């Protein structure tokens, strides 16, 4: 069973990794932190920003479509993919 780390140990290991990290690693960590801290905005498929309220509205609309039966099942999608 994997050991569950407490937050102080996690912080210590992260600090050590950051201190040793190369440029690519640091940019990756920075991107993760930036995304985590700015959870008020997401992006559309085309890369344009979308605020939290629009994001929630899109989720509500998608749920309504599913409730009304407007969706594609995994089975139907697999059948469609066979025709590609």
TAVEN-V259659 format. One record per helix or strand. SS is the DSSP state (H for helix, E for strand). FROM is the first residue (numbers start at 1). TO is the last residue. If there is no record, write none. Layout:
BEGIN
ss/from/to
SS/FROM/TO
SS/FROM/TO
END
This chain:
BEGIN
ss/from/to
H/7/20
H/23/37
E/41/43
E/49/51
H/52/67
H/74/82
END
